[in-house]
Amino acid sequence: MTLLLVVSFVVLLLSALCSGSEAALFSVSEIKVKTRAEEGDSKAQALQKIQNDMSRPIAAIVILNNIANISGSMMIGKMAAVQLGTLQGVFSGVFTFAVIICAEIIPKTFGEKYSDPIAFWIAKPVLFMTWLFHYLLLIVDLFTRPFTKDEKPSGTLSHENEIRMMAHMGSSQGIINKNESVLISKVLEMDDVTASEIMTPRVMMTCLDKKLKLQEVKDKIIDFSHSRIAIIDDEPDNVVGIAYKNELLIAMVNNEYSKTLEEFTHKVKFVPEQATADKLLRSFQASRQHLAIVIDQYSGVAGVVTLEDVLEVMTGEIVDETDLAIDLQRLARENRETKVDLKKFEETDTEADVLGT
């Protein structure tokens, strides 16, 4: 009787270890494994090898689990028939119930809940077991590979929304703070935001004609709140470059009023309206310029976009003490709507004069 109980316990224990290990390997965080592997953790490196090809290690665990269950059940059945006689049926029912509870449900729940420590602990034994069953796994591969070759690896993120959800969950669980979660979401939006959405519209641009002398525009330059001024040739669609306000102020101090604005003009980048914020950021970094002229589909000037505009996609509005308006796009829309209303009013008023009312 003692031998029967010992064999039953060993079978249950072995089956429980297999079930818990399988659940832990499927539940452990791939990102955490990769991080620890890069830090030189040998257990994490072994676990990373398993995650790179989960089918073979899992198949090895399943084979061991079935060997334990099938051979163990046959052995226990024979022993129970000899030792228990008529009580064999009762013992079989109890043992079956024990397998379901103690070798399946509890170990898998435990393995999922404590996946990190368990997965790292069993990584090397599972790799050894995979090597041990190498030839048997080759045979299994022949039958399973046609059904699993296109299967996406476990833990792979398939959409930006999953990353946003992970950031939100990390914030709610206290792993990262709320501001970091919001910033991650904003960064993911950068390839969806175009230059036309964040630029300063043409009607709000600060621009001066290149032929003007410093003496003629000194008061305007002093009053300008922007640090960069678009330099044009006769009309706003002909932008030839930009001038820096600080250079113009230094020229005034040095009494260089006879110079034209063309002499202070620097080259400027031109970008299409469809350019996304992430590409603009890389462009600003590469060119070491913080301003670009936005061109519309007809090659006309639509406005200007700055590095600050791009950063505001991630951080929200950045306002300094010299900004007269927080949102220049909204201000431009309001000005345009006001002009439209005045035009309608003037048309109505003229119509009333004609009718003599």
Steps between C-alpha positions, in 0.01 A plus 500: 500500500786735587665441162171576324469834680864588429465423127172700487667796668798490260270487196292792630812701585661443160177587317454810716854620422438460127165682511634787713810536283295519182274771647801699628679493163193633323438772763846645565566849363709493182623854565621409850679194366674703228605769750655251742665308214671820380626551857677161480259284703566140385151382602344781298718412201382138521141620529547726197612198295179325602286800402668521160354158417230404749368201306789260577533570876121485547487176303772357727299595809182348353684176415638471855158581647330232292768243579445568868121490475463197270776275632430609857128429467569155355739417782265635766208308347685168520615565855151606608345185349735281705496693827146644516286241325140620491603852609697550178211694340475738795877561498495566123229762543688672783826491304333646188354783709845560655659522152246763390537713813857443616674437166312736271287781647710598803846475331386699193343769716813513716727504191310789346492702823871452577619470141815713539687306773378162374590562135852618584550202735391234249661653187822296505331167595250549216784564253672183621175304461459641148848377414424160657187453288666641186432210265151444631425871448620475139228244439242720675611796285419310182135483608459839670712737288238543220253628760736725702747646246296822452409542864604832652737466799337535838525846655551685171331841490289532188365852529579839653181475704650204688800714598264777612303248705819367658603855591154565649514175699852582618377839619198355682722240671758759603781357284530831313347835594206655319710763320723228351192310381360811330839577342523147353155542345595841359823369347301231317283774349793679335476305175130590476543879541596699189675834455174662387343417838771653719643783285457870553270603209626734233272784617675495841854480359760764582657599168687795344617579147867433430549838327409700809780666689549450871422868557154460346389207713683552826182572698325190361798280583507626858125434537510148349450229764649225278872427499499406128362717221408369155666705225299527176547636151202732433229253616458234772507213248860591413682419822875524444614418852486609863671762710574469870368781716806499725732555199287791383503656847878463518526672159289788633728537800797509259324773298470289182166653400597537135515124445206321340327203657632282218847531652377335819305223328574131570384197305179336615351153454175443311270214597165380358175531695482120527836467682437321830623623839746213548664571161510872579677427828767292325536769234552773760760286679690425179499857363549667839228748402193561714269644234369389159267654243191287428404473132147414384399284203525800264858581610377805690598584856249358748680602817802424718569212736758502778668249728285638780186412301622141466587469870153631590353187337654305791486754782202724423522875451833661594448868575775744593481858624524645147205309351210733435265213409510139615347343188583690179299259286185567701570874493533485120168317470329754726641790297385334176149441641483862620594624152235274344235632740598862426484432128150355532397797711635745240323314218172504693542868587570591134199298389281688749628837365406398147150405611468833679427352841 
